[in-house]
Amino acid sequence: MSYSNCAWSHKHALACCSPAPCEKPIVGFRDALHDYAEQYAEAYETPIGDDGVLGPAFLRMAKAFVCLLDGETGRLDCGTLWGETDSMLKRHGFEKGLDT
């Protein structure tokens, strides 16, 4: 890993732990998406992607979150956030992730 990658990784981690004002809504939205999917799976013992009503709505929210990454994100690494969101969708029943 090059020094610049380490620097971005460190800045991203700091932004996630202690977000600046422009980072706080992005981190909060990311956390809310992840928490919602986890709580749904725990409550219903099935992934949210299998829900015919909430699944499509959740997918639209995840895609909207990714669109917001085109705006101001401060120290956050948008590629990392995109990858986390894609992986989260795949874990929760959206086989193709963001390509669903």
SULSUL-V634701 format. One record per helix or strand of 2 or more residues. SS is the DSSP state (h for helix, s for strand). FROM is the first residue (numbers start at 0). LEN is the number of residues. Records with the same first field share a line. If there is no record, write none. Layout:
SS->FROM-LEN, FROM-LEN
//
This chain:
h->2-15, 20-24, 47-3, 53-15, 77-14, 96-3
//
